[in-house]
Amino acid sequence: MDKLVAGNQAAFGEIYDQLNLATFAICRHHLGSVDAVDEAMRGLWLYIWQNAAMLAQLEGSPWSNIIATAEHHAQFHARTESLARESSVA
């Protein structure tokens, strides 16, 4: 995680390789469409890249923090997806 905080792209790739299936499963669980999952995953991993220093400072392991971030991110996308559907029906 220290290398990711320093902006090391290879370290980001290693973390992504280790956690992409878990984060994908979380997003898929919360979101209805493949497009929504893809959008959420892009946003999640961009957030992780941009906020690595903050994530590294949180209590718990970096991996558990990334998984928790994925859960929150997917829930947020699910709420916005639901609101968008409701407003298009109204």
N, C-alpha and C positions, 0 to 999 in steps of 0.2 A: 504494500500500500504506500510505503514511503516513496518508492520510485514513481508510482502513479501521481502522488502529490507533486513530485518534481516535474511532472509533465512527460514522463517516459511513455511513449506510445506502445512500446513492446510490453511494458507492465500492464497497460490498459488491455491489450490484446490477451494477455495471459488470464487476467481476471475475468474478462468477457468470456473466454473459452471455458472457464471453470463454472461460471454462473449463468450463462445465457439460457440453458435449458430450464433451470429453475425459475428464472425471471420470466421466460416465455410462458411457462405453465401457469404462473401467477396471473399474468396479463390475460391469458386465454380463459382462465377460470372466471374472471370478472367481466370480460368484454364479449360482446355478441358477434362481432364480425372479424374476419381475418385482417381487413384494412385497419380496423380500430386497434387490433393487437400490434400490427406493424407500426402504426403511428405512436402508440404508447411505448413500445420498445425503443424506437428511435429517440423519443423524448427522455425516457429513463436513462439510457446510456449516455446521452449528451449531458444530462443533469449530473450523472456520476462523474463524468470527465471534468465538468466545470466546477464541481463542488467536492472534489476528492479531499481537499484539506479539511473541510468541515466534517465530512463523513469519517475521516480518520480520527478526529478528536472526540467523537461520540463514545459513550460507554458501550462495552460489548466488543465483539470481534468485528473487523471490517466486513467480513462476509455476512454476518447477521445483520449488520447495518444496511448493507446493500439489499438484502432480501426484504427487510422491513421497508426500505425506501421503495422497492418494487411493489410491495403490497399497497402502500399509500398512493403511489402513482397510479396503479391500476384502478383503485377505488375512485380516485379523482376523475380519471377518464371515463369510468362507468357512469358516474353521476352526470358528467357533462354530456355524455352520449344519450343518457336517459332524458335529460332536459331538452336536448336538441330534438329528440323524437317527439316529446310532448308539445313543444312549441310549433313543430311542423304540422301536427295534427290539429292544433287549435286554430 
